[in-house]
Amino acid sequence: MDDEAVASQLKRENIALASFNKRALAFMIDDIIISLLFTIIFWDKFKAITDPQTLVLFINSLFIYIITVKTLYQTIFVALYGATLGKMALKIRVMSREHFDQPDWIESFKRAFVRALSEIFFYIGFIWANFTPLRETWHDKFAKTLVVNA
């Protein structure tokens, strides 16, 4: 479906796209949850760090683990519930652009993986949403998903 057909379908079904502000706040909530998880797991190592340089080096050493956990978190929650904890708190959800239902596991994984890449590349994929009619980020475009009000 092209953007115009999708927008028409959304209007017919009385579904509103989630605002940029809601999506950004949900993103922050999800990142805080993952940060807290890593802080709890590695608390002893964090306590032993005495200077900012060592902290940065330590966090950089966790890079692949952080990306993996973020991708798994996004994939599992979106595939099972249509939303992460942050999205649930803001009453927004992810839906497939193709069948207007919760994304399947493959769509959820694609979305999560490209989302992680977008974070690595200075969040450009997120900013992109401001310039598309359906507010689609790179990960939404790639996985053919939309974020809507629940």
Secondary structure as UniProt FT lines:
FT   HELIX           3..12
FT   TURN            13..14
FT   HELIX           20..41
FT   HELIX           43..48
FT   HELIX           52..61
FT   HELIX           63..81
FT   HELIX           85..90
FT   STRAND          92..96
FT   TURN            97..99
FT   HELIX           105..120
FT   TURN            121..123
FT   HELIX           124..127
FT   HELIX           128..131
FT   TURN            133..134
FT   HELIX           138..143
FT   STRAND          145..149
//
